[in-house]
Amino acid sequence: MIDLLTNLIGNRDKAEVLSKSSWNALKVLSVQCLQGKPWNLTEQQAKRLYSAMALATWIHKEDFICASSDKMRALVSDMVSFDTETMRALFFSGDCGLLHSEDMFVGSKQFCVMDPRCVYRRAIQVGARGIVIAHNHPSGTPTPSTQDIQITERFQEIGSLLQIQLLDHLVVGRSIVSFKEEGLI
């Protein structure tokens, strides 16, 4: 990462300072902010970095659109091979760019505790405006259980209060069932 930043701005010391900053923090800064402390970039360096980050954000947004069910399924399709029930959360920006993906909870072969508080805490930490939750059924049967429906309703309630929308809940088995497509969200 430091080498890429050095190539971009032409200064290794400043690249090392930049590498310690989070992507989410840097991508919202203006050229003027990048010229200030702690980065102290010249105007030309700040414009180069700003342009590169804007381009990367645009490309990233085009790669992951939260309205695309095929892309959503691709992000969770590996869960079909999990031996234990696992809950994954996908965190999206306001313009549907994927910010973060994390396996949040691992349970047994038949059950996984899903705590909406932990998921929404993480959503706030990464600056998400929407989330998709997914979990697998190791049995291979993707039919949502009563508990799946109840926890989805709880996620919707909390998301509504926090203004972080639950975009979908995917159940992964031999196929992938989308709560949104089934009219359950």
C-alpha positions as CSV (number, residue, x, y, z in Angstrom):
1,M,0.0,0.0,0.0
2,I,2.8,2.4,0.9
3,D,4.5,1.8,-2.5
4,L,1.2,2.5,-4.3
5,L,0.7,5.7,-2.4
6,T,4.4,6.7,-3.0
7,N,3.9,6.2,-6.7
8,L,0.8,8.3,-6.6
9,I,2.0,11.3,-4.6
10,G,5.8,11.0,-5.1
11,N,6.8,11.1,-1.4
12,R,7.3,8.0,0.8
13,D,7.1,9.8,4.2
14,K,3.7,11.3,3.3
15,A,2.6,7.9,1.9
16,E,3.4,6.3,5.2
17,V,1.3,8.8,7.1
18,L,-1.6,8.3,4.6
19,S,-1.3,4.5,5.0
20,K,-2.2,4.8,8.6
21,S,-5.6,6.5,7.8
22,S,-8.7,4.5,7.1
23,W,-10.2,4.4,3.6
24,N,-13.5,5.7,4.9
25,A,-11.9,8.7,6.5
26,L,-9.8,9.6,3.5
27,K,-12.5,9.2,0.8
28,V,-14.6,12.0,2.3
29,L,-11.9,14.6,2.6
30,S,-11.5,17.5,0.2
31,V,-8.3,18.6,-1.5
32,Q,-8.0,21.4,1.0
33,C,-8.3,19.0,4.0
34,L,-5.6,16.7,2.5
35,Q,-3.3,19.7,2.4
36,G,-3.7,20.2,6.1
37,K,-2.5,18.2,9.1
38,P,-1.6,15.4,9.5
39,W,-1.2,14.7,5.8
40,N,0.4,18.0,4.7
41,L,0.2,17.2,1.0
42,T,1.0,19.8,-1.7
43,E,-2.0,20.9,-3.8
44,Q,-0.8,18.7,-6.7
45,Q,-0.4,15.6,-4.4
46,A,-3.8,16.2,-2.8
47,K,-5.5,16.5,-6.2
48,R,-3.9,13.3,-7.4
49,L,-4.9,11.4,-4.3
50,Y,-8.4,12.9,-4.4
51,S,-8.8,11.9,-8.0
52,A,-7.6,8.4,-7.5
53,M,-9.9,7.9,-4.5
54,A,-12.9,9.3,-6.4
55,L,-12.1,6.9,-9.3
56,A,-11.7,3.9,-6.9
57,T,-15.0,4.8,-5.2
58,W,-16.8,5.0,-8.5
59,I,-15.4,1.7,-9.7
60,H,-16.2,0.1,-6.3
61,K,-19.8,1.4,-6.5
62,E,-20.2,-0.1,-10.0
63,D,-18.9,-3.5,-8.8
64,F,-21.4,-3.9,-5.9
65,I,-24.9,-2.6,-6.3
66,C,-27.1,-3.6,-3.4
67,A,-30.1,-3.8,-5.8
68,S,-28.6,-6.6,-7.8
69,S,-29.8,-10.0,-6.4
70,D,-27.2,-11.9,-8.5
71,K,-24.3,-9.8,-6.9
72,M,-25.8,-10.3,-3.4
73,R,-25.9,-14.0,-3.9
74,A,-22.3,-14.1,-5.2
75,L,-21.2,-12.3,-1.9
76,V,-22.7,-15.2,0.2
77,S,-22.5,-18.2,-2.1
78,D,-19.4,-19.6,-0.3
79,M,-21.6,-20.1,2.8
80,V,-23.2,-23.2,1.2
81,S,-20.1,-25.2,2.2
82,F,-20.0,-24.1,5.9
83,D,-20.5,-27.0,8.4
84,T,-22.0,-24.8,11.1
85,E,-24.7,-22.1,10.9
86,T,-22.9,-18.8,10.3
87,M,-24.4,-15.3,10.1
88,R,-22.7,-12.8,7.7
89,A,-23.4,-9.1,7.5
90,L,-22.8,-7.0,4.4
91,F,-22.6,-3.2,5.0
92,F,-23.5,-0.8,2.3
93,S,-23.0,3.0,1.7
94,G,-25.9,5.3,0.8
95,D,-25.1,4.8,-2.9
96,C,-25.1,1.0,-2.5
97,G,-21.3,0.5,-2.5
98,L,-20.1,-2.4,-0.4
99,L,-18.2,-1.0,2.6
100,H,-17.5,-4.1,4.5
101,S,-18.4,-7.8,4.8
102,E,-18.0,-9.8,8.0
103,D,-19.0,-13.2,9.4
104,M,-20.5,-12.0,12.7
105,F,-21.7,-15.1,14.4
106,V,-20.9,-18.8,14.3
107,G,-23.3,-21.3,15.9
108,S,-24.0,-25.1,15.7
109,K,-25.2,-27.3,12.9
110,Q,-28.8,-26.3,13.6
111,F,-28.8,-22.8,15.2
112,C,-26.9,-19.5,15.3
113,V,-27.6,-16.7,17.7
114,M,-27.8,-13.4,15.8
115,D,-27.6,-10.2,17.9
116,P,-28.8,-7.2,16.0
117,R,-27.1,-4.9,18.5
118,C,-23.7,-6.2,17.5
119,V,-24.5,-6.0,13.8
120,Y,-25.8,-2.4,14.0
121,R,-22.9,-1.3,16.2
122,R,-20.6,-2.5,13.4
123,A,-22.8,-0.8,10.8
124,I,-22.3,2.5,12.7
125,Q,-18.6,1.9,12.9
126,V,-18.2,1.5,9.2
127,G,-20.6,4.2,8.3
128,A,-23.2,2.0,6.7
129,R,-26.6,3.3,5.5
130,G,-27.9,-0.2,4.7
131,I,-27.2,-3.8,5.6
132,V,-27.9,-7.3,4.2
133,I,-27.8,-10.2,6.6
134,A,-27.2,-13.7,5.5
135,H,-27.0,-17.1,7.2
136,N,-26.6,-20.6,6.0
137,H,-28.6,-23.7,6.8
138,P,-26.0,-26.6,6.9
139,S,-28.9,-29.0,6.2
140,G,-29.1,-27.5,2.7
141,T,-32.7,-26.5,3.0
142,P,-33.0,-22.8,2.4
143,T,-36.6,-22.4,3.7
144,P,-36.7,-19.6,6.3
145,S,-37.7,-20.9,9.8
146,T,-40.0,-19.1,12.2
147,Q,-37.0,-17.9,14.1
148,D,-35.5,-16.5,10.9
149,I,-38.6,-14.5,10.2
150,Q,-38.7,-13.2,13.8
151,I,-35.1,-12.1,13.8
152,T,-35.6,-10.4,10.5
153,E,-38.5,-8.4,11.9
154,R,-36.2,-7.4,14.9
155,F,-33.5,-6.3,12.5
156,Q,-36.0,-4.2,10.6
157,E,-37.3,-2.5,13.8
158,I,-33.8,-1.6,15.0
159,G,-32.7,-0.5,11.5
160,S,-35.7,1.7,11.2
161,L,-34.9,3.4,14.5
162,L,-31.2,3.9,13.5
163,Q,-32.0,4.8,9.9
164,I,-29.9,2.0,8.7
165,Q,-32.1,0.0,6.4
166,L,-32.2,-3.8,6.3
167,L,-32.0,-4.3,2.6
168,D,-32.4,-8.1,2.5
169,H,-32.0,-11.3,4.5
170,L,-30.5,-14.2,2.6
171,V,-30.8,-17.9,3.6
172,V,-28.1,-20.0,2.0
173,G,-28.7,-23.7,1.4
174,R,-28.7,-25.7,-1.8
175,S,-30.1,-22.5,-3.2
176,I,-30.3,-19.0,-1.8
177,V,-33.7,-17.6,-0.6
178,S,-34.1,-13.8,-0.5
179,F,-36.5,-12.4,2.1
180,K,-36.9,-9.4,-0.2
181,E,-37.8,-11.5,-3.3
182,E,-40.2,-13.6,-1.2
183,G,-42.0,-10.5,0.1
184,L,-41.0,-11.0,3.7
185,I,-39.2,-7.6,3.8
